Amino acid sequence: MKPIAAPVGGGMITSTIHVLILAPVFFAIMKERALRRGTLRPSQESAVED
């Protein structure tokens, strides 16, 4: 079981970093670009409130 422990631990660490850091940063960057281009449409919730 020792040889498999390092890849499993590494996978758990990298997947945690990906989910908690990289994915939100990526989506924030994409949203900023859409806002600058003017291609981001308002969501249904904000359209109902107006």
C-alpha positions as CSV (number, residue, x, y, z in Angstrom):
1,M,0.0,0.0,0.0
2,K,3.0,2.4,0.5
3,P,3.6,2.9,-3.3
4,I,0.1,4.1,-3.9
5,A,0.0,6.5,-0.9
6,A,2.1,9.3,-2.6
7,P,0.0,9.5,-5.8
8,V,-3.2,9.4,-3.8
9,G,-2.0,12.1,-1.5
10,G,-0.7,14.2,-4.3
11,G,-4.0,13.9,-6.2
12,M,-6.0,14.9,-3.2
13,I,-3.8,18.0,-2.7
14,T,-3.8,19.1,-6.3
15,S,-7.6,18.5,-6.7
16,T,-8.2,20.6,-3.6
17,I,-6.1,23.4,-4.9
18,H,-7.8,23.3,-8.3
19,V,-11.3,23.4,-6.8
20,L,-10.7,26.0,-4.1
21,I,-8.3,28.3,-5.9
22,L,-8.0,27.8,-9.7
23,A,-11.6,27.3,-10.7
24,P,-12.9,30.5,-8.9
25,V,-10.1,32.6,-10.3
26,F,-10.7,31.2,-13.8
27,F,-14.4,32.0,-13.6
28,A,-13.8,35.5,-12.2
29,I,-11.4,36.3,-15.1
30,M,-14.0,35.0,-17.6
31,K,-16.7,37.2,-16.0
32,E,-14.5,40.3,-16.1
33,R,-13.8,39.7,-19.8
34,A,-17.5,39.3,-20.5
35,L,-18.3,42.5,-18.6
36,R,-15.7,44.4,-20.5
37,R,-16.9,43.2,-23.9
38,G,-20.6,43.7,-22.9
39,T,-21.5,40.2,-23.8
40,L,-22.7,39.3,-20.2
41,R,-26.5,39.2,-20.0
42,P,-28.2,39.9,-16.7
43,S,-29.5,36.9,-14.8
44,Q,-33.2,36.2,-14.4
45,E,-33.1,37.2,-10.7
46,S,-31.8,40.7,-11.4
47,A,-34.2,41.2,-14.2
48,V,-37.1,40.4,-11.9
49,E,-35.9,42.9,-9.2
50,D,-35.7,45.8,-11.7
